[in-house]
């Protein structure tokens, strides 16, 4: 676990918890690290939501399937990101989504009941941990509403520009990297991949953006039209 110490320090769940307390806290919570291969499922849709996951290495996608079996990407989690926390803290909830490794990954699993229940040892960091968790859930709720705003747009162009505009604001720059491949971006926007590629090519020809793989740069006005 020591090799992931800097990742743990960067994780919002452990914000304002002293360096020397982190490993003691993990032992108190019964946390365990597990290795997963690419495309392996960490949490499956329909199973009880018990654990909070922290990505230590690799990346984990949160995926949702519709009635026809089409995949939609809810989010992608990178090292130091946490996932499944909202469902795990809901108490008896089952997962409506799956957590799947985008590549070989290491994940820290923490039993949510151990986080929310009073600690027998009266660890001084426990209150901070719960406060951090509530902040994370609130931030995730904001991002969820952001995605609803994006996918509610009428056209592929509108959805794409809305997403890129959010990313530019988040990075405070017109140039930024996105955490998706083309297929993953199409899944996130809930559009057809070929149609998305055509739209990106048109926007490049119109001088509205530049891009190379997952790097994008917004140029000039990016009004969301049809």
C-alpha positions as a Markdown table, in Angstrom:
| # | Residue | x | y | z |
|---|---|---|---|---|
| 1 | Unk | 0.0 | 0.0 | 0.0 |
| 2 | Unk | 2.9 | 2.3 | 0.6 |
| 3 | Unk | 3.6 | 2.7 | -3.1 |
| 4 | Unk | 0.2 | 4.4 | -3.5 |
| 5 | Unk | 0.7 | 6.8 | -0.6 |
| 6 | Unk | 0.9 | 9.9 | -2.9 |
| 7 | Unk | -2.3 | 8.8 | -4.7 |
| 8 | Unk | -4.1 | 8.5 | -1.3 |
| 9 | Unk | -2.9 | 11.9 | -0.2 |
| 10 | Unk | -4.3 | 13.4 | -3.4 |
| 11 | Unk | -7.7 | 11.7 | -2.9 |
| 12 | Unk | -10.4 | 14.1 | -1.8 |
| 13 | Unk | -11.7 | 11.4 | 0.7 |
| 14 | Unk | -8.6 | 11.9 | 2.8 |
| 15 | Unk | -8.4 | 15.7 | 2.6 |
| 16 | Unk | -7.1 | 17.4 | 5.8 |
| 17 | Unk | -6.2 | 14.0 | 7.3 |
| 18 | Unk | -2.7 | 14.0 | 8.6 |
| 19 | Unk | -0.1 | 12.0 | 6.7 |
| 20 | Unk | 0.7 | 9.7 | 9.6 |
| 21 | Unk | -3.0 | 8.9 | 10.2 |
| 22 | Unk | -3.8 | 7.6 | 6.7 |
| 23 | Unk | -2.5 | 4.0 | 7.0 |
| 24 | Unk | -3.9 | 3.7 | 10.5 |
| 25 | Unk | -7.2 | 4.9 | 9.2 |
| 26 | Unk | -7.2 | 2.3 | 6.4 |
| 27 | Unk | -6.6 | -0.4 | 8.9 |
| 28 | Unk | -9.4 | 0.9 | 11.1 |
| 29 | Unk | -11.8 | 0.9 | 8.1 |
| 30 | Unk | -10.7 | -2.6 | 7.0 |
| 31 | Unk | -9.8 | -1.2 | 3.5 |
| 32 | Unk | -8.2 | -3.6 | 1.0 |
| 33 | Unk | -6.5 | -3.1 | -2.3 |
| 34 | Unk | -7.4 | -5.4 | -5.2 |
| 35 | Unk | -5.9 | -5.8 | -8.7 |
| 36 | Unk | -8.2 | -5.9 | -11.8 |
| 37 | Unk | -7.4 | -6.6 | -15.5 |
| 38 | Unk | -8.7 | -4.5 | -18.4 |
| 39 | Unk | -12.5 | -4.9 | -18.9 |
| 40 | Unk | -12.9 | -6.7 | -15.6 |
| 41 | Unk | -15.9 | -5.7 | -13.5 |
| 42 | Unk | -15.3 | -4.1 | -10.1 |
| 43 | Unk | -18.9 | -3.6 | -9.2 |
| 44 | Unk | -21.8 | -5.1 | -11.3 |
| 45 | Unk | -25.1 | -3.6 | -11.9 |
| 46 | Unk | -27.8 | -5.1 | -9.7 |
| 47 | Unk | -25.4 | -6.1 | -6.9 |
| 48 | Unk | -25.7 | -4.6 | -3.4 |
| 49 | Unk | -23.9 | -1.3 | -3.1 |
| 50 | Unk | -21.6 | -1.9 | -0.2 |
| 51 | Unk | -18.1 | -0.6 | -1.0 |
| 52 | Unk | -16.7 | 2.7 | -1.9 |
| 53 | Unk | -13.9 | 2.4 | -4.5 |
| 54 | Unk | -10.7 | 4.5 | -4.8 |
| 55 | Unk | -8.7 | 4.2 | -8.0 |
| 56 | Unk | -5.1 | 3.6 | -7.1 |
| 57 | Unk | -3.8 | 3.0 | -10.7 |
| 58 | Unk | -5.3 | 2.6 | -14.1 |
| 59 | Unk | -8.8 | 3.9 | -14.7 |
| 60 | Unk | -12.4 | 2.7 | -14.0 |
| 61 | Unk | -15.5 | 3.6 | -16.1 |
| 62 | Unk | -18.9 | 3.9 | -14.7 |
| 63 | Unk | -21.2 | 2.4 | -17.3 |
| 64 | Unk | -25.0 | 2.1 | -17.8 |
| 65 | Unk | -26.8 | -0.2 | -20.2 |
| 66 | Unk | -30.2 | 0.8 | -21.7 |
| 67 | Unk | -33.0 | -1.6 | -22.5 |
| 68 | Unk | -31.5 | -2.5 | -25.8 |
| 69 | Unk | -28.0 | -3.2 | -24.4 |
| 70 | Unk | -26.4 | 0.0 | -25.6 |
| 71 | Unk | -23.6 | 1.2 | -23.4 |
| 72 | Unk | -23.6 | 4.7 | -22.0 |
| 73 | Unk | -20.6 | 6.0 | -20.0 |
| 74 | Unk | -21.6 | 8.0 | -16.9 |
| 75 | Unk | -18.0 | 8.9 | -16.0 |
| 76 | Unk | -14.4 | 7.9 | -16.0 |
| 77 | Unk | -12.4 | 7.6 | -12.8 |
| 78 | Unk | -8.7 | 8.2 | -12.7 |
| 79 | Unk | -6.1 | 7.6 | -9.9 |
| 80 | Unk | -7.2 | 9.3 | -6.7 |
| 81 | Unk | -10.9 | 9.4 | -7.8 |
| 82 | Unk | -13.5 | 7.6 | -5.8 |
| 83 | Unk | -16.7 | 5.9 | -7.1 |
| 84 | Unk | -19.9 | 4.2 | -6.0 |
| 85 | Unk | -20.0 | 6.3 | -2.9 |
| 86 | Unk | -23.5 | 7.7 | -3.4 |
| 87 | Unk | -25.0 | 4.3 | -3.8 |
| 88 | Unk | -22.9 | 2.7 | -1.0 |
| 89 | Unk | -24.1 | 5.4 | 1.5 |
| 90 | Unk | -27.8 | 5.1 | 0.4 |
| 91 | Unk | -28.3 | 2.1 | 2.7 |
| 92 | Unk | -29.5 | -1.1 | 1.1 |
| 93 | Unk | -29.4 | 0.2 | -2.5 |
| 94 | Unk | -28.5 | -1.9 | -5.4 |
| 95 | Unk | -26.2 | -0.6 | -8.1 |
| 96 | Unk | -28.0 | 0.8 | -11.3 |
| 97 | Unk | -24.6 | 1.1 | -13.0 |
| 98 | Unk | -21.5 | -1.1 | -13.4 |
| 99 | Unk | -17.9 | -0.1 | -12.6 |
| 100 | Unk | -15.6 | -1.6 | -15.3 |
| 101 | Unk | -11.8 | -1.2 | -15.6 |
| 102 | Unk | -10.8 | 0.7 | -18.7 |
| 103 | Unk | -7.3 | -0.8 | -18.4 |
| 104 | Unk | -5.4 | -2.9 | -15.8 |
| 105 | Unk | -6.1 | -1.2 | -12.5 |
| 106 | Unk | -5.6 | -1.3 | -8.7 |
| 107 | Unk | -8.6 | -0.3 | -6.6 |
| 108 | Unk | -8.9 | 0.3 | -2.9 |
| 109 | Unk | -12.2 | -1.0 | -1.5 |
| 110 | Unk | -13.7 | 0.5 | 1.7 |
| 111 | Unk | -16.8 | -0.9 | 3.4 |
| 112 | Unk | -19.2 | 2.1 | 3.5 |
| 113 | Unk | -20.7 | 0.8 | 6.8 |
| 114 | Unk | -17.2 | 1.2 | 8.4 |
| 115 | Unk | -17.1 | 4.8 | 7.2 |
| 116 | Unk | -20.5 | 5.8 | 8.4 |
| 117 | Unk | -20.7 | 4.0 | 11.7 |
| 118 | Unk | -19.0 | 5.4 | 14.8 |
| 119 | Unk | -15.5 | 4.1 | 15.3 |
| 120 | Unk | -14.9 | 1.9 | 18.4 |
| 121 | Unk | -11.5 | 3.4 | 18.7 |
| 122 | Unk | -12.8 | 7.0 | 18.6 |
| 123 | Unk | -10.4 | 7.8 | 15.8 |
| 124 | Unk | -10.1 | 11.6 | 15.6 |
| 125 | Unk | -10.0 | 11.6 | 11.8 |
| 126 | Unk | -13.4 | 9.8 | 11.4 |
| 127 | Unk | -15.5 | 13.0 | 11.5 |
| 128 | Unk | -13.2 | 14.6 | 8.9 |
| 129 | Unk | -13.6 | 11.5 | 6.7 |
| 130 | Unk | -17.4 | 11.7 | 6.8 |
| 131 | Unk | -17.3 | 15.4 | 6.0 |
| 132 | Unk | -15.1 | 14.7 | 3.0 |
| 133 | Unk | -17.4 | 12.0 | 1.8 |
| 134 | Unk | -20.4 | 14.4 | 2.0 |
| 135 | Unk | -18.5 | 17.0 | 0.0 |
| 136 | Unk | -17.6 | 14.4 | -2.7 |
| 137 | Unk | -21.2 | 13.3 | -3.0 |
| 138 | Unk | -22.4 | 16.9 | -3.4 |
| 139 | Unk | -19.8 | 17.6 | -6.1 |
| 140 | Unk | -20.8 | 14.4 | -8.0 |
| 141 | Unk | -24.4 | 15.5 | -7.8 |
| 142 | Unk | -23.4 | 18.7 | -9.5 |
| 143 | Unk | -21.6 | 16.8 | -12.3 |
| 144 | Unk | -24.6 | 14.5 | -12.7 |
| 145 | Unk | -26.8 | 17.5 | -13.4 |
| 146 | Unk | -24.2 | 18.9 | -15.8 |
| 147 | Unk | -24.4 | 15.7 | -17.8 |
| 148 | Unk | -28.2 | 15.9 | -17.8 |
| 149 | Unk | -27.8 | 19.4 | -19.3 |
| 150 | Unk | -25.5 | 18.1 | -22.0 |
| 151 | Unk | -27.4 | 15.1 | -23.2 |
| 152 | Unk | -30.7 | 17.0 | -23.1 |
| 153 | Unk | -29.5 | 19.1 | -26.1 |
| 154 | Unk | -31.2 | 18.3 | -29.4 |
| 155 | Unk | -28.3 | 17.6 | -31.8 |
| 156 | Unk | -24.9 | 16.0 | -31.7 |
| 157 | Unk | -23.3 | 19.4 | -32.3 |
| 158 | Unk | -25.1 | 21.0 | -29.4 |
| 159 | Unk | -24.2 | 18.1 | -27.1 |
| 160 | Unk | -20.5 | 18.2 | -28.2 |
| 161 | Unk | -20.1 | 21.9 | -27.8 |
| 162 | Unk | -21.9 | 21.9 | -24.5 |
| 163 | Unk | -19.5 | 19.2 | -23.2 |
| 164 | Unk | -16.4 | 21.0 | -24.6 |
| 165 | Unk | -17.6 | 24.3 | -23.1 |
| 166 | Unk | -17.9 | 22.7 | -19.7 |
| 167 | Unk | -14.4 | 21.2 | -20.1 |
| 168 | Unk | -12.9 | 24.5 | -21.1 |
| 169 | Unk | -14.5 | 26.2 | -18.0 |
| 170 | Unk | -13.3 | 23.4 | -15.8 |
| 171 | Unk | -9.7 | 23.7 | -17.1 |
| 172 | Unk | -9.9 | 27.5 | -17.3 |
| 173 | Unk | -8.5 | 27.2 | -20.8 |
| 174 | Unk | -9.7 | 26.8 | -24.3 |
| 175 | Unk | -7.2 | 24.0 | -24.7 |
| 176 | Unk | -7.6 | 20.8 | -22.7 |
| 177 | Unk | -7.5 | 17.0 | -22.8 |
| 178 | Unk | -10.7 | 15.0 | -22.3 |
| 179 | Unk | -10.7 | 11.6 | -20.5 |
| 180 | Unk | -12.4 | 9.8 | -23.4 |
| 181 | Unk | -11.6 | 8.1 | -26.7 |
| 182 | Unk | -13.9 | 8.8 | -29.6 |
| 183 | Unk | -16.1 | 5.8 | -28.9 |
| 184 | Unk | -16.2 | 6.7 | -25.2 |
| 185 | Unk | -17.1 | 10.3 | -26.0 |
| 186 | Unk | -19.9 | 9.1 | -28.2 |
| 187 | Unk | -21.1 | 6.8 | -25.4 |
| 188 | Unk | -20.9 | 9.7 | -22.9 |
| 189 | Unk | -22.9 | 12.0 | -25.2 |
| 190 | Unk | -25.2 | 9.2 | -26.1 |
| 191 | Unk | -24.8 | 9.7 | -29.8 |
| 192 | Unk | -23.6 | 7.6 | -32.8 |
| 193 | Unk | -19.8 | 7.4 | -33.1 |
| 194 | Unk | -19.8 | 8.0 | -36.9 |
| 195 | Unk | -22.1 | 10.9 | -36.6 |
| 196 | Unk | -19.9 | 12.4 | -33.9 |
| 197 | Unk | -16.8 | 12.0 | -36.0 |
| 198 | Unk | -18.5 | 13.7 | -38.9 |
| 199 | Unk | -19.6 | 16.6 | -36.7 |
| 200 | Unk | -16.1 | 17.0 | -35.3 |
| 201 | Unk | -14.6 | 17.1 | -38.8 |
| 202 | Unk | -17.2 | 19.8 | -39.8 |
| 203 | Unk | -16.4 | 21.9 | -36.8 |
| 204 | Unk | -12.7 | 21.7 | -37.6 |
| 205 | Unk | -13.3 | 22.8 | -41.2 |
| 206 | Unk | -15.5 | 25.7 | -39.9 |
| 207 | Unk | -12.7 | 26.9 | -37.7 |
| 208 | Unk | -14.6 | 26.3 | -34.5 |
| 209 | Unk | -12.1 | 23.8 | -33.0 |
| 210 | Unk | -8.9 | 22.0 | -33.3 |
| 211 | Unk | -8.4 | 18.5 | -32.0 |
| 212 | Unk | -6.0 | 15.6 | -32.0 |
| 213 | Unk | -7.2 | 12.4 | -30.4 |
| 214 | Unk | -8.3 | 13.5 | -26.9 |
| 215 | Unk | -6.8 | 17.0 | -27.1 |
| 216 | Unk | -9.3 | 19.8 | -28.0 |
| 217 | Unk | -8.9 | 23.5 | -28.5 |
| 218 | Unk | -12.0 | 25.8 | -28.9 |
| 219 | Unk | -11.5 | 28.5 | -31.5 |
| 220 | Unk | -13.5 | 31.7 | -31.8 |
| 221 | Unk | -17.3 | 31.6 | -31.1 |
| 222 | Unk | -18.8 | 28.2 | -30.3 |
| 223 | Unk | -22.4 | 29.0 | -30.3 |
| 224 | Unk | -24.5 | 25.9 | -30.0 |
| 225 | Unk | -26.5 | 25.5 | -33.2 |
| 226 | Unk | -28.0 | 22.7 | -35.1 |
